[in-house]
Amino acid sequence: MKVDFARLSRAFNPQCVVVVGDKRENDFIWLRAQSTFKGKLYSVQVSPDDIAGIKAMGVTNYTSLADVPEAIDLAIVSVPRAVAPRILEDCIRKEVAAAYFYTSGFSETGTEEGIRLERLLTKRAEETNFHLIGPNCMGIFNPKLGIRQAAMQYTGVAGTVGFISQSGNNAMTFAKEGHFQGVDISKSVSFGNGIVLESTDYLEYFGDDPEVKAIGIYVEGVKNGRRFLTVLRKVSAHKPVVLWKGGRTAEGGRAIASHTGSLAIPRAIWDAAIHQFGGIGVAGVEELIDTLKALLLLSPVYGDRIAIAGGSGGQSVAIADVFAEAGLRVPLLTQQSYDEFATFFTLIGGSYRNPVDTGNPNRKQMTHIMTVLEKDANVDNLVLLMTPRMMTTEQFQDNIDLLSGIKRSSNKPVMAILAPSFSAEEVAQAQEIMRRFQDNGVPVFPDYERGARALRHALDYYRFRNNTGVQ
């Protein structure tokens, strides 16, 4: 099948959406999810009881797709699996740009009937070059336009991440957690069984989408490994692609078969292949979000030497270990920096080797400390460690001003890490701190390990780009 990216663009940026088969017994979940859609929304339903409920919601209903009086950019299909082939034929005749089928019960069930129906859908879509998303999927999320996979999702935010997921639950989890972490979606797709359009097609589309600056992927398997890697290399040369592979273990591989019917790929082969072709492999949703945050907010990372300031003695030891274990270096500073520190730094309760243990007496000197570290020739990246329960609102604002100022005036990447929070009040405070820093372009990570891994992934990505000659 030849992918028509103009049709995909219509589906991801629709002006007219039709929901087929939504029912009262499901609380009209699909029509409610699209209640925030800014374009024209219609329903197709034949049940009189359901039609009454749809009209009560203020949505115009038709009993056939053919009766909808406009060109349809996206159809959302929620019908029993036995009816799915007939609805596909209606979409083909109506020349719908694309449709996603929430309907499940196909090859992932392992049943003869499920496999037969899936093959029928695949054959007809390929014969007519129809752009079918799914089945067994949650479809498209475009928060700017109000197209949602579930009514709980946010809207009104124009993010910069394109997210591709074989799992509907992982797609929605990423959207929720990413939004909390300040990593917002431009467009997302859950494609389930991927019988016609699969991960490679969406990767190629997002690679050319100017609104998408970075791409995240959750994938369980790919149909054509050679094409996937070719597209990955092409896209990674100008946009970071972060991949979370499901089924890395034998147990996970067995679970894949009953989830989307995909074939598992051995972890060692997968990891080596995506690294060679510019992808960034991660092991879960937190690492995926952290890595995207680093790539979107940090200045390009070209060196592995880190300067760390802001912690106490024990914290300094722990964070130095964590960064070193991530394959980064926490080097000694230049003699010039040590000479400068000697002119103002109070050594009682502190130390200025690296990491810089500020201790209480030196916290008011943080601007001077970070300025010395930024100028140091042995330092490529700057990390500020903060402990929320020990800082005032004014101190946080001072640090925001300090780090955002360094980012504007220096090419060295700068980030902040929060010391672990335990109480509910501290967690809420940490959320607000992260938001305020990141609104000013400075990424904040909720613990040492997550910050170190994200920085290391960013370094690996920029090294790949350097090796391919892309700046």
VEXVO-295383 format. One record per residue (C-alpha): residue in one letter; x, y, z. Coordinates in steps of 0.1 Angstrom, whole numbers, plus 5000, padded with zeros to 4 digits. Each point is the difference from the previous one (the first is absolute). Layout:
N
AXYZ...
END
This chain:
471
M500050005000K501250354991V499650245029D498450334991F501450255025A497450264989R497349765013L501949945032S500350385005R496250034996A499549735026F502450155025N498750364993P496349934993Q497350254992C497249754999V499849695023V497449735001V499549755028V498549674988G498249775025D500250195033K497549875025R498250105032E501149685018N503650124996D499050355011F500750134965I503750005008W501250104965L497650294995R500850125035A503749984993Q499550224969S497850255018T503050245000F500649964962K500150344983G498749884966K496849834989L499049685019Y497349764988S498849655011V498949704980Q497749775020V496949794990S498649915035P497050235009D500949995037D503650114994I498950264974A497950175027G502950025023I502350134973K497550284990A499750095037M503850075000G499550244971V501749794974T498449954966N499549634992Y499749824967T499149634994S502649974972L503550144993A498850084965D497550255014V502550215018P499950324978E503850085001A503449864992I501149795030D503650035012L499849755028A497649725010I500149855034V498549654998S498649825031V497949714988P500049625006R502749824981A497549834977V498850344988A503450154995P500449884963R496750164990I501050335017L503449994982E498149964966D497950315010C503250205007I501549894967R496950114980K499850335019E503750064993V500850075037A503650115003A500749755029A498249815027Y501149855032F498349695013Y499749975037T498349664993S502149715013G499749625000F502149934969S503449824997E501050095036T497449755012G501649714981T496549884989E499249894964E497250254997G502150295013I502849924976R497649964970L498450345007E503450175004R501249864967L496850124983L500550355013T503750004990K499249874965R497350264993A502050295014E503149914979E497949954969T498550345002N503050185016F497750095030H501950145030L498849785028I501450065035G499849705024P497949815006N500149945038C501250365006M499350335016G500850204969I501050374998F500650275026N500550364989P499550225031K500350324980L496949914980G498249825029I500249654984R500349765029Q500449635007A498150045033A498050275016M502650035028Q502750134977Y501150365000T499350254971G501050354990V503849935001A502150004969G502949775009T503049904980V500149625004G498749744976F499249685018I499549664983S498749715020Q498849654993S498350015034G497050225007N500750005038N503650104995A499050274976M497750155026T502449955029F502750184981A497750294992K499050035037E503449965015G501750204973H497750295006F500749995037Q503750014992G499750284975V500449784969D496950074979I498749834969S499650154966K498449684986S499849655012V498749674986S499249675015F499949754971G499449665017N500349714976G501350224972I498749794972V500450274973L501750305014E502849925025S502750185021T502350064970D497350204982Y499350225030L503750055006E500450124964Y497050235003F501150155033G503650044986D498650244974D497550185023P501450355009E497950015031V501849695014K503550065015A500649675016I498449654997G499249745026I499149644991Y498649705019V500249704977E499749635004G501149894966V500550134964K499049834967N502850114979G503250055020R502150124971R497550284991F499650095037L503750055005T500450194968V497350255010L501450015035R503450114987K498550264978V497850155027S502649985028A502450214979H497850315007K497749905028P500649785031V498049675001V499749835034L498849645000W498549795027K499949644989G497449775016G500749635003R503750035009T499749675020A498749664991E497050075023G499350334984G500349844965R497349765009A497750285012I500550184967A498349724981S496750045018H500250385001T500650114964G501049674983S503550134992L503149794998A502650075027I503550114991P503049885022R501250295022A503649984990I499250024963W497650295005D502350205022A503049974977A497950094969I498350315013H503250135015Q501849964966F497350184982G499750305024G497149905023I500250035038G498849695018V498350035034A498449755024G496850175011V497750304999E502050205026E503249974981L498250084968I498650325014D503250105017T502049954968L497650204979K500150285026A503850014999L500050014962L497450274997L501350235027L503749955003S502550184977P501849744978V502049765021Y503549944985G502149925031D499949755029R501550225028I497650115027A500350265027I497549965028A499250255028G497450055027G500249685021S501249905034G503049765005G497949684998Q498050124971S503150104981V501449655004A496849834989I499450234970A503749974988D499649625001V496850004980F501350234972A503249794998E498049684998A498050154971G503350034981L500550375007R503050175018V500150225030P503650144996L502350225021L499650364991T502850224986Q502550175024Q498650334989S496649905013Y501449885033D501950335004E496750194994F498149795025A502750075026T499250374999F496449975013F499049645008T499549915037L501549655006I498349955034G497349754991G500850004963S502449914972Y500750134965R501749714983N497349844977P497249955009V499950335019D498649945035T498750345007G498949955036N497850265016P502650295001N500450004962R496449984987K499950374997Q503049984976M498349774975T500250254972H503750045005I500549625003M498149924968T501850284981V503449855010L498849654989E498650134967K503450164991D502049695009A501849844970N499649655016V496250035001D497549924971N496749995019L498650165031V497849845026L498350175030L498749795028M497150145020T498349885032P496450145000R499449975038M503150215007M499350284976T497750315000T497950124972E502450294995Q503049764997F498249794974Q499350314979D503750115004N501049664986I497650024972D501450344990L503549875004L499749684979S497850164973G502650284998I502849754996K498049834972R499650324981S503650115003S501949664997N500149714977K500549765029P496949795008V498550085034M497649795020A498649975036I499349695021L497849985030A501149815030P497449735008S496750125014F498049785024S496950185013A497050094980E500750375005E503549964988V498949814968A497550284993Q502750265005A502349804977Q497450014972E499750385002I503850045000M500349784969R497450204982R501550345008F503549904990Q498949834968D497850304990N503450185000G501749734978V501949815028P499249635004V499549875035F500249635010P498549855031D503049795010Y503749944992E499749694980R497450144977G501950314993A503249814994R498449764975A498350284981L503250194997R501949694988H497349934974A500250364987L503849974997D499749684980Y497550164977Y502250304992R503049784995F498049814974R499150324982N503650115001N501149674985T497550044972G501150354993V496850175012Q500350305023
END
